[in-house]
Amino acid sequence: MTKIITRGTPPPNPPQGQTWRSMMDVAIREAFKARKHGEVPIGAALFTAEGQLLATGNNTPLTNNDPTGHAEINCLRNACAEIQNYRLPSGSILVVTLEPCIMCLGALIHARVGGIIFGAPDPKAGAVVSNLEGTELPFANHKFWTIGGVCEDECKDILQSFFLHKRKS
């Protein structure tokens, strides 16, 4: 059973015309793109506060020989290039299939994301709720809300089946 984890004060409802599920579906499609290229299947999507899709991204560290090639970072890069600004529009929502790591947390703080929706928690490297309460860092100059556990089982299954297949081959 999925347990929804919240931090901060998330909006009572998703943006008009969206559901948390429909937004996560976009990130899940990105995860499958990463898997198709042999990357760890993590996907991200960035929406405006009004629910308009701004950008997507998926894992590419192996493809691009880039340790910063995480889905969240690629999504932020794509969004910032689209809007021609390194700061996101107020209230932007990042949806990602796996809880962000500390590198991605820092980038999300600097970009001024409004909130994060994530699927599966990451007990090894998660920096939002699992190993660090990243939204509560006293020195962070920007705070945002989080909702975790959206489509958690599906997001976990995508990752687990990928690693199971890797171990068998």
N, C-alpha and C positions, 0 to 999 in steps of 0.2 A: 504494500500500500504506500502510495506517495504521501510524503509529509511536506506540506508547504511551509517554508521558513521565510519570515519577513524581518527586515531590519529597516529602521527609519519609518517614514510614513508614506507608504505607496498610495497611489491613487485608488479610490474605492473600486473603480472599474477600468478595464482597458480603454484605449481611445475609441471613439465612436466608429462603428463599422468593423471593429477588430475584436478578437478574443485572444486571451493569452495563448491559447492553442493555435490559432491561425498565425499568430506572430512566430511561435516556436516552429511551426511547420516550415517557414522560410529558412530558419537556421538549420533545421534537420536536412532540408534539401542541400544546403551548403556542405553539411557534414558528409553526405553521400558523394558529393563532388570530390572532396578531399580523399575519401576512401578509394574512389576510382583511380586516383593517381598514386596510391600506395602510402598516402599520408594518414596519420592518426585522424579518424573521422570526427572532427570538431568543426562546427559551423556557427556563424554569427550573422545577425541582421540588425541594422540600426533603423529605427523609426523616429519620426518627429513626434512631438507630444500629441499631435492630431491624428497620428496613425499612418502617415504616409511613409512608405519605404524609402529611405535615403540611400542605403548601401548594404552590400553583403560582403562576406569574406569567409574563407575557410583556411585550414592549416596548410602551409606551404614551406615549412623549414627544410625539408629534404629536397623538394623540387627546386627551391631557390638558394640552397646552401646558406640559409639565413636563420640564426637562432631566434630572431624576433618575428619570424613568420607565423605567428599564432593567428587564429581566426579573428580574434578581437582586434588585434593590431592591424591586420589587413582590412578589416571592415572600417576601422577608424580612418586609415589612410585613404580608402576609397571615398568615404563620406567627406572628409576634409578637402580632397581634391575636387569633389563635386561642388561643394559650397564655397570653395576658395577661401577657407578660413581654418585655422587650427583649433578653434573653439566650436563646439557643437551648438546647434540652436537650443535655446532654453527648453528644458523638459524632455530632451531626446531620450529614447529608451533603447538600450542595447539588449538584444535577446541572444543568448548563447547556449549551446547544448551542454557545456561543462563549466562548472564554477571557475571563474578566472584565477590565474596565478598572480603572484606578486608583481611581475613585470607588467601584466595587462592591467592590474589594479592601478598602478601608477599612471599608466597612459590614460586610463578612463578618468582619473582624478584631474589630470592636466587638461584633458579635452572638455571637461565639465559636463560629463554625462548626467542626465537627470535621474536615471534609474536603470537597474539591471534586472533582467529576468533570466534565470539560468535553469537548466534541466537537472542534470546530475551533480551532486556535490563531488568534490575531488579530495578524498581523504589524504592523498599524498602531497598535493601542491596547491590546493585551494586556499585563496587568501581573502575570501569574502566572509565565510562562516566556518570553514572546516579547521583551518590551522591558525587563522588570524581573523580578527573581526575588523577587516579592512575599512569598513565604513565608519568605524569608531576611532580611528587613529587621531590622537589629539593634535598632532602637528599638521595634519592634512588641511589644506586651505580650501577644500571643497568637499561637501558631503552629498551623498545621494542615497536613495532608497534601493532596496533589493527584495526580490521575491525569488526564492529557490524552490526547486522540486516540481516545476511545471513540466509535465510529460517526462518525469524522472525515469520511470521504468523503461520507456522507449529509448531515451538518450543513453541510459546504461547499457541496454541491449546492443545498441549500435557499436559502442566501444568494446564490450565484452566479446561480441562475435568477431570483430576485427582482430583482437589479440588472440583469440582462440584459433582463428584461421592462420595467423602468423606463426603460432607455436607449432601447428600441425605441418606447416610447409617448410 
